Amino acid sequence: MNVTGPDDAVSSIAAAIGEPARARMLYALADGRARTSTELAVLAEVSPATASAHLLRLKTERLVKVLPQGKHRYYSLQGPSVAAALEALSVLAGAPRSAFVPSTPGPLRVARTCYDHIAGSLGVALHDRMLALGWLSRAAKEEQAYDLTPAGANALETLGEHVDSMRALRRRFAYACVDWSERRPHIGGALGAALLKIALKREWVLQDLDSRALEITGRGRREMTARFGLHV
């Protein structure tokens, strides 16, 4: 759609939100969790092909963004301003939205391994807390990639991990890995592996021998509160 001025831009965005199937998709993403196009097609009650066309329109209007990960492409809202606009529309409509309820078994949802890094609600909480502490910064060259700030590097060195050695590994340093139960990012890459190594070595978590579940210990709760300000 050709947009020539601010009024046209507003009209174009409103039209994108105003289509019922697209509105259902946007509100399905309003809880901050990412979803695949297949899941959004089901929630919007449209075919996969129609869902793809709707998502392209929403992406063109910068209402959603997409994160390719393995065989999947995860969609999420473009940012807080989109979520705020959707919330304001909900207030006008007077209609409460149903909350996302994960179906993942409890122990796996709380903490588990994802390849060689921490996933589940613990992994997501560590990701969010490290961002809030200013230990992570967005990498300039790659979307969804992270780098450590000087404060973050110092924190890792204090815990016994050598950041230069992590950078020398032949793998991505750090990136946002979408968590399949929480549908929000945890930390993947060499940094994520280092955090799991620290947690196991210091017995913050214990690994289940029969599954990917991680048990958070009493020591782990105390240490993560003291070092990260994270209450788990």
C-alpha positions in Angstrom: 0.0 0.0 0.0 1.4 3.4 -0.9 1.5 5.7 2.1 2.0 9.4 1.4 1.6 11.1 4.8 1.0 10.6 8.5 -2.8 10.2 8.1 -2.3 7.6 5.4 0.2 5.7 7.6 -2.3 5.6 10.5 -5.1 4.5 8.2 -2.9 1.7 6.8 -1.9 0.4 10.2 -5.5 0.6 11.4 -6.7 -1.4 8.4 -4.0 -4.0 9.1 -5.2 -4.4 12.7 -8.9 -4.1 11.8 -9.1 -7.3 9.9 -10.5 -9.9 12.4 -8.0 -12.7 11.6 -5.1 -10.3 11.9 -6.4 -8.9 15.1 -6.7 -12.4 16.6 -3.1 -13.0 15.6 -1.9 -9.8 17.1 -3.7 -10.3 20.4 -2.3 -13.9 20.5 1.1 -12.3 20.6 0.3 -9.5 23.0 1.4 -11.6 26.0 5.0 -11.2 24.8 5.3 -14.9 23.7 6.3 -15.9 20.2 4.3 -18.3 18.0 4.7 -20.0 14.7 2.6 -19.2 11.6 0.9 -22.6 12.0 -0.1 -21.8 15.6 -1.3 -18.4 14.6 -3.3 -19.9 11.7 -5.2 -22.1 14.2 -5.8 -19.2 16.6 -7.0 -17.0 13.8 -9.1 -19.7 12.3 -7.7 -19.4 8.8 -5.7 -21.7 6.5 -1.9 -21.7 6.7 -1.7 -19.9 3.3 -4.1 -17.2 4.4 -2.1 -16.9 7.7 1.1 -16.4 5.8 -0.5 -13.6 3.7 -1.8 -11.9 6.9 1.6 -12.2 8.6 3.3 -10.6 5.6 0.9 -7.6 5.8 1.5 -7.3 9.6 5.3 -7.5 9.0 5.1 -4.9 6.2 3.3 -2.5 8.6 6.0 -3.2 11.2 3.5 -4.6 13.7 5.3 -8.0 14.0 8.8 -9.3 13.5 10.0 -12.8 12.7 12.8 -14.8 14.2 14.0 -17.8 12.1 15.1 -20.7 14.4 15.9 -24.1 13.0 12.9 -25.3 10.9 10.6 -22.8 12.5 9.9 -19.1 12.1 8.6 -17.5 15.3 6.5 -14.3 15.2 6.3 -11.7 17.9 5.1 -8.1 18.3 7.5 -5.6 16.8 7.8 -3.8 20.2 6.2 -2.3 23.3 4.4 0.4 21.3 2.4 -2.2 19.4 1.5 -3.9 22.6 0.4 -0.6 24.1 -1.8 0.2 21.1 -3.4 -3.2 21.3 -4.0 -2.8 25.0 -5.6 0.6 24.4 -7.9 -0.9 21.8 -8.9 -3.6 24.3 -9.8 -0.9 26.8 -12.0 0.8 24.3 -13.6 -2.6 23.3 -14.1 -3.5 26.9 -13.2 -7.1 26.2 -10.7 -9.0 28.4 -8.2 -11.3 26.7 -7.6 -14.9 27.8 -4.1 -15.6 29.2 -1.6 -18.0 27.7 -1.4 -21.3 29.6 1.6 -23.5 28.8 1.0 -27.2 28.5 4.6 -28.3 29.2 5.0 -30.6 32.3 5.8 -28.6 35.4 9.5 -29.7 36.1 10.4 -29.2 32.4 8.7 -25.8 32.3 10.6 -24.5 35.4 14.1 -25.4 34.3 15.6 -27.7 31.7 18.5 -28.0 29.3 18.1 -26.8 25.7 21.1 -28.5 23.9 23.8 -27.1 26.3 22.1 -24.0 27.8 19.4 -23.3 30.4 15.8 -23.2 29.2 12.4 -23.0 30.9 11.2 -20.2 33.1 14.6 -20.1 34.8 16.4 -19.6 31.5 14.0 -16.8 30.4 14.3 -15.1 33.8 18.1 -15.2 33.5 17.9 -13.7 30.0 15.6 -10.9 31.2 17.6 -10.2 34.3 20.9 -9.9 32.5 19.4 -7.4 30.1 17.9 -5.4 33.0 21.3 -5.4 34.8 23.0 -4.0 31.6 25.2 -7.1 31.2 23.9 -7.8 27.7 23.8 -5.6 24.7 22.4 -6.1 21.2 25.0 -7.1 18.7 25.2 -4.6 15.8 25.8 -7.1 13.0 23.2 -9.8 13.6 19.6 -9.5 14.7 18.7 -11.4 17.9 22.5 -11.7 18.7 23.9 -10.4 22.0 27.3 -9.3 23.3 28.5 -8.8 26.9 29.0 -5.3 28.2 32.0 -4.6 30.3 29.9 -5.1 33.4 28.6 -8.4 32.1 32.1 -9.6 31.2 33.3 -8.7 34.7 30.4 -10.6 36.2 31.2 -13.7 34.2 34.9 -13.4 35.0 34.0 -13.2 38.7 32.2 -16.5 38.3 35.3 -18.1 36.9 34.5 -18.0 33.1 37.0 -16.5 30.8 35.2 -14.4 28.2 38.1 -14.3 25.7 38.1 -18.1 25.7 34.3 -18.2 25.1 34.7 -15.8 22.2 37.4 -18.0 20.6 35.0 -20.9 20.3 33.8 -21.7 16.8 30.2 -21.0 17.6 27.8 -18.1 18.0 28.7 -16.2 21.1 25.2 -15.3 22.4 21.8 -15.1 20.9 18.1 -15.1 21.8 16.8 -18.7 21.6 13.0 -18.9 21.7 11.9 -21.1 24.6 9.3 -23.6 23.5 7.4 -23.6 26.7 7.6 -19.9 27.6 7.7 -18.7 24.0 10.1 -16.0 25.1 13.9 -15.9 24.7 16.5 -17.5 26.8 20.2 -17.2 26.1 21.8 -19.6 23.6 25.3 -19.9 22.2 28.7 -20.0 24.0 27.4 -17.7 26.7 24.4 -19.8 27.4 26.6 -22.9 27.7 28.9 -21.0 30.1 25.9 -20.1 32.3 24.8 -23.8 32.5 28.4 -24.9 33.2 28.5 -22.4 36.1 25.1 -23.4 37.5 26.1 -27.2 37.4 29.6 -26.7 38.8 28.4 -24.5 41.7 25.4 -26.8 42.3 22.8 -24.1 41.6 21.0 -26.7 39.7 21.1 -30.5 39.6 20.6 -32.4 36.3 17.9 -35.2 36.1 19.6 -38.3 34.7 16.4 -39.5 33.0 15.2 -36.2 31.4 16.3 -32.7 30.5 14.9 -31.3 33.7 17.0 -29.2 36.0 16.3 -29.0 39.8 17.0 -25.6 41.3 18.7 -26.2 44.7 18.4 -24.1 47.8 22.0 -22.9 47.2 21.0 -22.0 43.7 18.1 -19.8 44.9 20.3 -18.0 47.4 23.2 -17.5 44.9 21.0 -16.3 42.1 19.3 -13.8 44.4 22.7 -12.5 45.6 24.4 -12.4 42.3 21.6 -11.6 39.9 18.9 -10.2 42.1 16.8 -13.0 40.7 14.2 -14.6 42.9 13.4 -18.1 41.7 
